[in-house]
């Protein structure tokens, strides 16, 4: 019995020892997995493909919001920014009573249908598609001005398509009070006409006094009364902007006013289509003239970014052009904030102008996959822009600037401090097999410093010799050959 017991005890000991060994290995593997999971979560960003600048049937789009969201989801996109027109109005009046004797044309828009209807439609779609990130916004045309004459057949509306995207405002009143022409009443600007109304009220008192007389005095009093009432009626119309369309070009002031307003409401602003080629044409009896406006990037302040990729050819992202001048001004302390590039879809309907939903994605780098996360990414430059032909796509797996040992590392939107020359890493891949030759350009503070050519996937590691103690610089890249890709910059401050 004793040998049997000893044998059984030995087997149990072996089983226990084996179990402990296996358990230890499993526990070790679990710890390793958890370590890498936590490390990657803490160090890396999740890439979420999204679309910005899409229209619904609530303005001039072809689809209702739910259909638009469904289309985006089916094509693999997880974030959608809807930028319906907030107000689409043109109005021309004849002097001296421009607000009485006038022609007004208004198209479908957020504020025509009601901003609450618009925001509720997005909320309803969000409940139906909870795994999608839906963000409201608008496309604004804050100002335009007239030249010429209707009777001479040369009446022209200038800058009606000089536009800004707003993103992230979530209250109906935020849209209803946008400081743009023809957007309803704003007491702040309506008060400006009160002095002239008081003047005409005084003339009414005089006219009533004259009417009590007879003959010439009475006729004069009646004329003064009629004209005074007419001028009051012409002055009373509620104003939504301190500007009007009859006093020529007002420069950047109307646009800066809108940027400042949106900032005060916690929203973001992006100049849209700054090099538009479609803004000069005849529309019925009038002409619309909106020349390209790349200078807006340098002449305005405190906006979030601009459309770096869209349906026209782009030059302001070329090395040394407007974008680089703005970024260098930030590095030199002349500007308080950098500006970021996005891809603008300008999507109204499938097949319009040969485009498809998905040709212009913006890819967000998120730590938190949520509406807040996307808005933070837009605010802080954590995204890159792409232009392709859906389902064609290129993924920027890595664009980083770091110390040679990798201890201090920054990605798009970051600002890092280095005590030595930086090492740049770039990694690109495609979802589809492609033999297309691609070209990757590395740009440092507006200067093209290196061009890399090859096929996808591509891995690049480059040590830059630049080191300027106390100076702030930046790096950005772009890619061509298999669509177009534009990164946002990484800023580097060299230690003294």
C-alpha positions in Angstrom: 0.0 0.0 0.0 2.8 2.4 0.9 4.6 2.1 -2.5 1.2 2.7 -4.2 0.6 5.7 -2.1 4.1 7.0 -2.8 3.6 6.4 -6.5 0.2 8.3 -6.4 1.8 11.2 -4.5 4.6 11.4 -7.0 2.1 11.5 -9.9 0.1 14.2 -8.1 3.3 16.2 -7.5 4.2 15.9 -11.2 0.7 17.0 -12.2 0.8 19.9 -9.8 4.3 20.9 -11.0 3.3 20.6 -14.7 0.1 22.6 -14.1 2.1 25.3 -12.2 4.6 25.4 -15.1 1.8 25.8 -17.7 0.0 28.3 -15.6 3.2 30.3 -15.2 3.8 30.3 -19.0 0.2 31.3 -19.7 0.4 34.1 -17.1 3.7 35.2 -18.6 2.2 35.3 -22.1 -0.9 37.2 -20.9 1.4 39.7 -19.2 3.4 40.1 -22.4 0.2 40.6 -24.5 -1.2 43.1 -22.0 2.1 45.0 -21.9 2.2 45.4 -25.7 -1.5 46.2 -25.8 -1.1 48.9 -23.2 2.2 50.2 -24.7 0.6 50.4 -28.2 -2.5 52.1 -26.8 -0.5 54.6 -25.0 1.9 55.4 -27.9 -0.1 54.9 -31.1 -3.2 56.3 -32.6 -6.1 54.5 -34.1 -6.7 55.5 -37.7 -10.4 56.4 -38.5 -11.3 57.2 -42.1 -13.9 60.0 -42.4 -15.5 62.4 -44.9 -15.8 66.1 -44.6 -17.8 68.6 -46.7 -20.9 66.5 -47.6 -24.3 67.9 -48.4 -27.8 66.5 -47.7 -31.2 67.2 -49.1 -31.6 69.8 -46.4 -29.6 72.1 -48.7 -28.5 71.2 -52.2 -27.6 67.5 -51.7 -29.4 64.6 -53.4 -29.9 62.3 -50.3 -31.4 62.7 -46.9 -29.0 62.5 -44.0 -29.8 58.8 -43.1 -29.1 57.7 -46.7 -25.9 59.7 -46.7 -24.7 58.1 -43.5 -25.7 54.6 -44.8 -23.7 55.2 -48.0 -20.6 56.3 -46.0 -20.9 53.3 -43.6 -21.2 50.8 -46.4 -18.0 52.2 -47.9 -16.0 51.7 -44.8 -16.0 55.2 -43.4 -16.6 55.7 -39.6 -16.8 59.5 -39.4 -19.0 61.9 -41.4 -19.0 65.7 -41.1 -22.1 67.1 -42.8 -21.7 70.7 -44.1 -25.0 71.8 -45.5 -25.3 75.4 -46.7 -26.4 77.5 -43.7 -28.0 80.2 -45.8 -28.2 80.5 -49.6 -29.6 83.9 -50.5 -28.9 86.6 -53.1 -30.7 89.9 -53.0 -30.5 93.0 -55.2 -32.5 96.2 -54.6 -32.9 99.5 -56.5 -31.8 102.7 -54.8 -32.9 104.7 -52.9 -35.2 102.0 -51.4 -33.1 98.9 -51.8 -34.8 97.0 -49.1 -38.3 97.7 -50.5 -37.9 97.6 -54.3 -35.8 94.4 -54.6 -35.4 90.9 -56.0 -34.6 88.1 -53.6 -33.7 84.5 -54.5 -33.3 81.9 -51.6 -32.4 78.3 -52.0 -32.7 75.4 -49.7 -30.5 75.6 -46.6 -30.1 74.9 -42.9 -31.7 78.1 -41.7 -34.4 78.2 -44.3 -35.7 74.8 -43.1 -34.8 75.6 -39.5 -31.5 74.8 -37.7 -33.3 72.7 -35.2 -34.7 70.4 -38.0 -31.1 70.0 -39.3 -29.6 69.1 -35.9 -32.5 66.8 -35.0 -32.0 65.0 -38.3 -28.4 64.3 -37.5 -29.3 63.2 -34.0 -31.9 60.8 -35.4 -29.3 59.3 -37.8 -26.8 59.0 -35.0 -29.3 56.8 -33.0 -29.9 54.7 -36.1 -26.2 54.3 -36.8 -24.6 54.3 -33.3 -21.2 53.0 -34.6 -20.8 56.0 -36.9 -19.4 59.4 -35.7 -21.6 62.2 -37.0 -20.7 65.8 -36.7 -22.8 68.8 -37.8 -21.4 71.7 -39.6 -22.2 74.1 -42.4 -20.7 75.8 -45.5 -20.9 79.6 -45.1 -20.7 82.4 -47.7 -20.5 85.3 -45.2 -20.4 88.1 -47.8 -20.7 89.2 -51.4 -21.0 92.6 -53.2 -22.6 93.9 -56.3 -21.1 95.9 -59.2 -22.7 96.9 -62.5 -26.4 97.3 -63.3 -29.3 95.1 -64.0 -30.4 97.4 -66.8 -27.0 97.5 -68.4 -26.9 93.7 -68.2 -23.5 93.7 -66.4 -24.8 93.1 -62.8 -22.1 91.0 -61.1 -22.1 89.3 -57.6 -18.5 89.2 -56.4 -17.1 86.6 -53.9 -20.4 84.8 -53.4 -18.5 81.5 -53.5 -15.7 82.6 -51.1 -16.6 80.1 -48.5 -15.7 78.7 -45.1 -16.6 75.4 -43.5 -17.8 75.5 -39.9 -17.6 72.2 -37.9 -18.8 71.2 -34.5 -21.5 73.8 -33.5 -24.4 72.0 -31.9 -27.0 74.6 -31.0 -29.7 75.9 -33.3 -29.0 79.5 -32.3 -25.3 79.1 -33.3 -26.5 78.8 -36.9 -29.3 81.2 -36.7 -27.0 84.0 -35.5 -24.1 83.5 -37.9 -22.9 86.9 -38.9 -23.5 86.7 -42.6 -25.8 88.5 -45.1 -29.5 87.8 -45.0 -29.4 85.5 -42.0 -32.2 87.1 -40.0 -32.2 89.5 -37.1 -29.3 90.2 -34.8 -30.0 93.0 -32.3 -26.3 93.9 -32.2 -26.3 95.0 -35.8 -29.9 96.2 -36.0 -29.2 98.7 -33.3 -26.7 100.4 -35.7 -29.6 101.8 -37.8 -31.5 103.4 -34.9 -29.8 106.9 -35.2 -31.1 107.2 -38.8 -34.6 106.0 -37.8 -34.6 108.7 -35.1 -33.8 111.3 -37.6 -36.7 110.3 -39.8 -39.0 110.2 -36.8 -38.1 113.8 -36.2 -39.0 114.6 -39.8 -42.4 112.9 -39.3 -43.1 115.3 -36.4 -42.2 118.2 -38.7 -44.4 116.8 -41.5 -47.4 116.5 -39.1 -46.9 120.1 -38.1 -46.9 121.2 -41.8 -49.9 119.2 -42.7 -52.0 121.2 -40.2 -51.4 124.2 -42.5 -52.9 124.6 -45.9 -51.7 124.9 -49.5 -48.0 124.5 -50.2 -47.2 123.7 -46.6 -49.6 120.8 -46.4 -48.4 119.3 -49.7 -44.8 119.7 -48.5 -45.8 118.0 -45.2 -47.4 115.1 -47.0 -44.3 114.6 -49.2 -42.0 114.6 -46.1 -44.3 112.2 -44.3 -44.4 109.7 -47.2 -40.7 109.9 -47.7 -39.9 109.6 -44.0 -42.1 106.5 -43.7 -40.5 105.0 -46.8 -37.0 105.6 -45.5 -37.9 104.1 -42.1 -39.4 101.0 -43.8 -36.2 100.7 -45.8 -34.0 101.0 -42.7 -35.9 98.8 -40.4 -35.1 95.4 -42.0 -33.3 93.2 -39.4 -29.6 92.9 -40.0 -27.5 89.9 -39.4 -24.2 91.5 -40.4 -22.6 95.0 -40.0 -21.9 94.8 -43.8 -24.1 95.0 -46.8 -23.7 94.1 -50.5 -23.8 97.6 -51.9 -20.7 99.3 -50.7 -18.0 97.3 -52.5 -15.3 94.9 -51.3 -14.9 94.9 -47.5 -11.7 92.9 -47.6 -11.2 90.2 -45.0 -13.4 91.8 -42.3 -16.7 89.9 -43.0 -14.8 86.6 -43.0 -12.8 87.3 -39.9 -16.0 88.2 -38.2 -17.5 84.8 -39.0 -14.3 83.0 -37.9 -14.3 84.8 -34.6 -18.0 84.1 -34.0 -17.5 80.3 -34.6 -14.5 80.2 -32.3 -16.6 81.9 -29.6 -19.1 79.1 -30.0 -16.5 76.3 -29.7 -16.6 75.5 -33.4 -13.9 75.0 -36.0 -13.4 76.9 -39.3 -11.7 75.8 -42.5 -11.3 77.8 -45.7 -12.9 75.9 -48.4 -11.7 75.6 -52.1 -9.2 78.5 -51.8 -8.1 77.9 -55.4 -11.6 77.4 -56.9 -11.9 77.4 -60.7 -15.7 77.2 -60.8 -16.6 80.6 -59.3 -16.8 82.7 -62.5 -19.8 82.1 -64.7 -23.2 83.4 -65.8 -26.2 82.6 -63.7 -29.4 83.7 -65.5 -29.3 87.5 -65.9 -26.4 88.0 -63.6 -22.8 87.1 -63.4 -21.0 85.4 -60.4 -17.4 86.2 -60.0 -15.3 84.5 -57.3 -11.7 84.3 -58.3 -9.3 82.0 -56.4 -8.5 83.3 -52.9 -5.3 81.6 -51.6 -4.3 84.9 -50.0 -7.1 84.3 -47.5 -4.8 81.9 -45.6 -2.3 84.7 -44.9 -4.8 87.6 -44.5 -7.0 86.0 -41.9 -6.2 84.7 -38.4 -7.4 82.1 -35.8 -9.1 79.8 -38.3 -8.4 76.1 -37.9 -7.3 75.1 -41.4 -8.1 74.8 -45.0 -9.0 72.3 -47.8 -5.6 71.0 -48.9 -7.2 68.5 -51.3 -10.4 68.8 -53.3 -11.6 68.7 -56.9 -9.3 71.5 -58.3 -5.6 71.5 -58.8 -3.8 72.8 -55.7 -0.7 75.0 -55.5 -0.8 76.5 -52.0 0.5 73.2 -50.6 3.6 73.3 -52.9 6.8 73.9 -51.0 7.3 77.5 -50.1 3.8 78.6 -51.0 0.9 80.1 -48.9 0.6 77.2 -46.4 4.3 77.1 -45.7 4.4 80.9 -45.2 1.7 80.6 -42.6 3.4 77.7 -40.8 6.7 79.6 -40.8 4.9 82.6 -39.4 3.7 80.4 -36.6 7.2 79.1 -36.0 8.6 82.6 -35.8 5.9 83.6 -33.3 4.1 86.0 -35.7 1.0 83.8 -35.5 -0.5 82.3 -32.4 -1.6 79.0 -33.9 -0.7 76.8 -36.9 -3.3 75.8 -39.6 -4.1 72.3 -40.7 -5.0 70.7 -44.0 -8.0 68.5 -44.7 -9.6 66.8 -47.7 -12.9 68.3 -48.8 -15.4 66.0 -50.5 -17.8 68.7 -51.9 -20.2 65.7 -52.2 -23.8 66.4 -53.4 -24.7 63.3 -55.5 -23.0 60.1 -56.7 -21.5 60.6 -60.1 -21.7 64.4 -60.1 -18.7 65.8 -61.9 -17.4 62.2 -62.2 -16.9 61.9 -58.4 -17.9 59.3 -55.9 -18.5 59.3 -52.2 -15.2 58.2 -50.8 -12.8 59.9 -53.3 -11.7 62.5 -50.7 -11.2 60.9 -47.3 -9.6 62.6 -44.3 -8.1 60.1 -42.0 -8.1 60.9 -38.3 -5.5 59.8 -35.7 -7.6 59.1 -32.6 -6.9 58.0 -29.1 -10.6 58.1 -28.4 -13.0 56.9 -31.1 -15.8 59.4 -30.5 -17.2 62.7 -31.7 -15.0 64.5 -29.2 -12.0 62.5 -30.4 -12.6 63.6 -34.0 -13.1 67.2 -33.1 -9.9 67.2 -31.0 -8.0 65.6 -34.0 -9.3 68.4 -36.3 -8.4 71.1 -33.8 -4.8 69.7 -33.2 -3.8 68.5 -36.7 -4.1 64.8 -36.0 -5.2 63.8 -39.5 -4.0 63.5 -43.1 -5.8 64.2 -46.3 -6.1 61.9 -49.3 -7.5 62.1 -52.8 -8.1 59.0 -54.8 -10.7 57.1 -56.8 -12.8 55.0 -54.4 -12.1 52.2 -53.4 -8.5 53.1 -54.1 -6.7 54.1 -50.9 -3.3 54.7 -49.5 -2.6 54.5 -45.8 0.0 56.6 -44.0 1.0 54.0 -41.4 3.7 56.2 -39.9 5.0 59.7 -40.3 7.1 60.6 -37.3 10.0 62.8 -36.3 12.1 61.7 -33.4 15.5 61.7 -31.7 17.8 59.1 -33.2 17.2 56.8 -30.2 13.5 57.2 -30.6 13.0 58.4 -27.1 11.4 61.7 -28.0 8.9 61.2 -30.9 6.2 63.3 -32.5 3.6 62.7 -35.1 1.4 65.1 -37.1 0.2 68.0 -35.0 2.8 67.4 -32.3 5.6 69.7 -31.2 8.7 68.1 -29.7 12.0 69.3 -28.2 15.2 67.8 -29.6 18.8 68.2 -28.6 20.2 66.8 -31.8 19.3 66.3 -35.5 16.1 64.4 -36.0 15.3 61.1 -37.6 12.2 60.9 -39.9 10.3 57.7 -40.4 7.6 57.3 -43.2 5.6 54.2 -43.9 3.0 53.9 -46.6 0.9 51.0 -47.8 -2.1 50.4 -50.0 -5.2 48.3 -49.5 -4.9 47.1 -53.1 -1.8 45.7 -55.0 -0.4 48.4 -57.2 2.6 48.7 -59.5 2.2 52.5 -59.7 5.4 54.4 -59.0 4.9 56.8 -56.2 6.8 59.9 -55.2 7.1 61.1 -51.6 8.4 64.5 -50.9 9.9 65.5 -47.5 9.5 69.2 -46.8 11.2 71.1 -44.0 9.9 74.6 -43.2 8.8 75.2 -46.7 11.9 73.7 -48.4 11.9 70.4 -50.3 14.8 68.5 -48.8 14.4 65.0 -50.2 12.3 63.1 -52.8 11.8 59.3 -52.5 10.5 57.1 -55.3 9.3 53.6 -55.3 6.2 51.4 -55.1 3.8 50.6 -52.3 4.4 49.5 -49.6 7.2 51.9 -48.9 9.4 52.3 -45.8 11.6 55.3 -45.4 14.0 56.3 -42.6 15.9 59.5 -43.1 18.4 61.3 -40.8 18.2 65.1 -41.4 21.4 67.0 -40.7 19.5 70.1 -39.7 20.1 71.3 -36.1 19.6 75.0 -35.2 19.7 75.6 -31.5 16.8 77.7 -30.2 14.9 77.6 -33.6 11.5 76.0 -34.3 11.0 74.3 -37.6 8.6 71.7 -39.0 8.4 68.7 -41.3 5.6 67.6 -43.5 5.2 65.2 -46.4 3.1 64.7 -49.5 2.7 61.8 -51.9 1.7 61.5 -55.6 1.5 58.7 -58.1 -1.3 56.7 -56.6 -3.7 59.4 -55.7 -2.5 62.3 -53.7 -1.8 62.4 -49.9 -0.9 65.4 -47.8 0.2 65.1 -44.2 0.0 67.7 -41.4 3.2 69.1 -40.0 5.3 67.9 -37.0 7.0 70.8 -35.2 10.5 70.6 -33.8 12.0 73.0 -31.3 15.7 72.6 -31.0 17.2 73.0 -27.5 19.5 76.0 -26.9 
